[in-house]
Amino acid sequence: MFSKRHYETIARVMQDTKPDGTFTTNQIRLDQWAHIRDMLARAFARDNGQFKQNRFVAACEPGANVRARS
């Protein structure tokens, strides 16, 4: 089972790897990035019934606060 610190670390990595989407080829990369983010969110939800998919998706956006509430 994953823990809060795993989700936070992965969200930070997703922030760092999000393409900017300013060029056509970057839109393809952005679509791939979003697909991976959504697949991770679904996998984490299956792994942990307390996992909040919408919070993870929001935390993957650059500049978002990834620290989970205690």
Secondary structure as GFF3:
##gff-version 3
##sequence-region A 1 70
A	DSSP	alpha_helix	4	17	.	.	.	ID=ss1
A	DSSP	alpha_helix	24	47	.	.	.	ID=ss2
A	DSSP	alpha_helix	53	59	.	.	.	ID=ss3
###
